[in-house]
């Protein structure tokens, strides 16, 4: 089994006034960016959009705004 690292997500995440307003897809993307294996502790990412689409199993129909 591959070894991974732990990422802490506080339970208050779900009650945050900014998070509550997000769509479910946006919440999933937020959690993904916080915890995906493509970043490191310094916050440096190699994260092309196809990586996100594949990991989250999102099709290419998703409109990217960034």
C-alpha positions in Angstrom: 0.0 0.0 0.0 1.3 3.5 -0.9 2.2 5.7 2.0 0.5 9.1 2.1 0.6 12.1 4.4 -2.1 13.5 6.6 -3.8 16.8 6.0 -5.8 18.5 8.8 -9.2 19.9 8.0 -10.9 21.5 10.9 -14.6 20.7 11.6 -15.3 24.4 11.5 -14.7 24.3 7.8 -18.3 23.4 7.2 -19.7 26.2 9.3 -17.4 29.0 7.8 -19.6 31.7 6.4 -17.6 31.8 3.1 -17.7 28.0 2.7 -21.4 27.7 3.3 -22.1 29.9 0.3 -20.1 27.7 -2.1 -21.6 25.1 -4.3 -20.9 21.4 -3.6 -18.5 21.2 -6.5 -16.6 24.3 -5.2 -16.4 22.8 -1.7 -15.0 19.6 -3.1 -12.5 21.5 -5.2 -11.4 23.5 -2.1 -10.9 20.3 -0.1 -9.1 18.7 -3.0 -6.6 21.6 -3.3 -6.0 21.5 0.5 -5.3 17.8 0.6 -4.3 16.5 -2.9 -1.0 14.7 -3.4 0.2 17.2 -6.0 1.2 19.9 -3.5 3.7 20.0 -0.7 3.9 21.6 2.8 5.2 24.8 1.3 2.1 25.2 -0.8 3.9 24.5 -4.1 1.7 22.7 -6.7 2.2 21.1 -10.0 -1.5 20.9 -10.8 -2.6 21.0 -14.4 -6.4 21.0 -14.9 -6.4 17.5 -16.3 -5.0 16.2 -13.0 -8.0 17.7 -11.1 -10.4 16.4 -13.7 -9.0 12.9 -13.4 -8.7 12.8 -9.6 -12.2 14.1 -9.1 -13.6 12.2 -12.0 -15.0 15.4 -13.5 -15.5 15.5 -17.3 -14.1 18.1 -19.6 -17.5 19.9 -19.5 -16.5 21.7 -16.3 -16.1 25.5 -16.9 -12.8 26.7 -15.5 -12.7 30.2 -14.2 -9.1 30.3 -13.1 
